[in-house]
């Protein structure tokens, strides 16, 4: 923001749980987010199952930076900045495909799928050959940092970013529930893409820990019998947890042992056997001994997960599904949603088909939950643009007493991080505290990389 004092005030209010309403639709705030959050955080780009074979690629972006995420001929994964070294044309304009080379449509420079420049029309006539421009060692600009966890491909625009595993921290304890139910991990279908006139932070906060909205926003979903739980207010029996760079919500399961509880949410024994072998004793204990099942979650800054188990037929039987979704900022008042269906690679084919149906019904582009949520988020963003919003502090102190002590003591359980039973905004505050820390710290301007003679 132009006035540092204004930013200091905004961040101080955020840290005490009183959110200046205009942060959900403000150009200056959005500019700072681009510079201080998305320019140095680890951001999800793709999953390795989307590019299984040599030459497979998808094109993804971090704000305005387009990357070709590609598997080269030797099986290595790269994230290549989608801009020709010559005059800056996008090298790849398809969203996905398979290619051994990428050829710029402007002047015909071509690159192997590991990024190396291999073709330059009229090299001798135009440049005098290598004497004027040496092709060897020239390559498309790679993402400054690239790493994976359980097949999830992340990139950072900051070459000095901490290691991905360090960035994720203890949230990997929960990430395994969504992405490692067998040795083979998950496979993704999608993404579905759509745009909403809403600020990107709202979705991330909602999925990180807002159990409070379910009895109100999603009443109709429960009333039509999509879930066998009789009342949406049962959400208060679950807990929210925050660990490392992420947090989420859980449901409280009925009595039973670990297998009974996994069956309760619809997993067949053949999958349960593999889960029990893959998960650590503590991960198994969260479900089997503590009686909690993970639901929605978010990883800072803009990746979320869903795990739920609706009815998919006429009986009371339920089927679980997993979804990944990314809140890709377009502007302060617009977000592109990328939504993937995820399922364990080793799951039975019938399970995969029914689980996909459950995903589409709930959180696909026309899913019932999706429509309920977006109506709220669009309204919030629109109202946040006005003059009065700059005078309003939104109360995000649920779960805290006036002296900042929690209403209930933290839960003692087998999971990582800190958890609380019941309604509270602990996770939203934790996510926005990370947001505030990033906005408070300026970033250095990276040095330009030149591709001139002999470089």
PyMOL commands that set and color helices and strands:
alter all, ss='L'
color gray80, all
select helices_A, chain A and resi 4-15+21-24+27-36+48-51+123-127+129-131+164-179+200-209+214-217+219-223+232-237+258-264+269-278+281-288+349-363+368-383+388-391+426-440
alter helices_A, ss='H'
color red, helices_A
select strands_A, chain A and resi 18-20+42-47+56-62+65-71+77-81+96-98+101-103+110-112+117-119+145-149+152-156+186-196+239-243+246-252+292-299+303-311+318-331+334-344+393-395+418-421
alter strands_A, ss='S'
color yellow, strands_A
deselect
rebuild
show_as cartoon
